[in-house]
């Protein structure tokens, strides 16, 4: 079974921007229950359908399939729960790993989160200088939850 193992961190400062080129992402959720999510995503001219299982620590089952962009756009506009997640994703190599920095737009504007995918849950990593605190275990920062409870609606001190 394909498994996603990922750690998530908040980002501080702008030092990460110096070598980063962003790609626009638009994604929505057909369902976002705790035990499963079904996500539709458009990246450039490609659509994706992703099914994820419940999170256990920093890992969970993940199945992702390319779909025609026209199908993805139709699913986003008709079947996904509003609001949609809009963000720019930047891929940055650091110490042998690829970090994905998501700069959120729309209702989640102001939030910047970095994720790194790992081979196993105990894999050691070297944190870039622009990494702030870890939020891997904080469900506020799960994209599915950001669709339900956007960053712009958070109360001071939340998350």
N, C-alpha and C positions, 0 to 999 in steps of 0.2 A: 504494500500500500504506500503510495507517495506521501511523504511527510514533510511538512514545513517546520523548520526549527529556526526561530527568529528572535532576536533581542531588539528592543525598541528604546530610544533615548530622546530626550528633548535636546534641542540645538541652541547653542549660545553664540552670539556675535555673528559676523559676516565672513569670517576667514575662509569658510568652506566654499564660498562663491567664486573664489579666484580661478579655480580650474573646473568649474561645473557648467555644463550645458543642459538646460531643462527641456523636458518633453511634457506636453499637455496630456493629462489623464482626465477622463470623466467616467465615473462609476456609480452604480446604484445597486440596491439590494432588493431582490424578489422576496426573500425571506431572511431575517436576521435574528433567529432564535438563538439562545445560548448554546444549544446542542448542535446547531448547524446554521450555516449561511450559504445563500446562493447569490453570487455577485455577477453582474454584467459590467464589462469595462470596455471602453474604447481608448486605444492608444494609437494616435496617428490615424492610419487607414485600416487598422486591424481591430476586430472585435474579439472579446474573450468571454467565456462562460466559466465561472469558477465555483466549485462546491467545496466548502470547508467544514470539517467536523468540529467538535467541542475542543476548546483549548485546554491542554493539560500541561501546566508549567509554561514552557516556552515553545511547545510543539503541538501540532495537530495535523490530522489528515487533510490533504489538499489535492484536488483534482482540477486541472485547468485545461480548457480546450479552446482552440481558435474557432471563431464563428465569423460569418460574413459581417462586415461593418454595418451593412444595411439592417441586418437582423438585430445586431446589438443596439443600434440607434432606435429601432422600433421597440425593443424591450425596455430601454431606458425611458422612453416617452410614454409607454402604456402600462407596464407591469411593475416597475420599480417604485419603492416607497420614496416619497420626497422627504427632504431635499436630496438632490444628487450631490455626490462628492466631486468637487473640482479641485485639481491640484496640479502643480508642476513637479515632476520627479527629476532629480539630479542624481547621476551615478558617479561616485567618487571612489577611486581606489586608494586604499590605505593599508599598509602592513600586510599585503597579500590577500585582502578581502575587499569586496565591493560593497560600499555603503550606499544605500538609497535614501536620499534626503527629500522628503515631501514638504513642499511649501504650499499650504492650503490656500484656496481662494474661496470666494462666495461666502457662505455662512460660517465657514471655518477659517476665514482670513485672520492672519496673525499667528497661527499655529505652525510651527516647523518641527518636524519629527524625523529622526534618522533611524533606519532599520538596517540590520545586518543579518543575512542568512548564514546559518552554520551547518556543518556536517553532522555534529552531534551536540547534545545538550551541555556537555562538559568542555567543549572547545574553548581554549583560551583566546582572548582577543586583546589587541592593543588599541586603546581608545584614542581617536584623534583629539587634538586640543580643543576643538569646537564642540565637543560633546559635553552636555550638561548631565542632569540626573537620569537614571534609568527608570522607564515607565512600562517595562515589559509586562508586569503583573497588574497594571492599573487599567481596568476595562474602559475608563473614560477615553483612552487614546486609541481604542480599536476603531477602525474605519466604520464598521457597521454601527457602532454606538455614536460616532460623530454624525452619522446621517440622521439618527433619531434625536440626538441632543447636541446640536452644533456648538462649537467653541464660543461663538458670539453670544450664546445664551447662558454660558457658565456664570456662576456666582463667584465673586472674588474668593480665592483660596481653594476653589474646587479643582480637582485633577492634579 
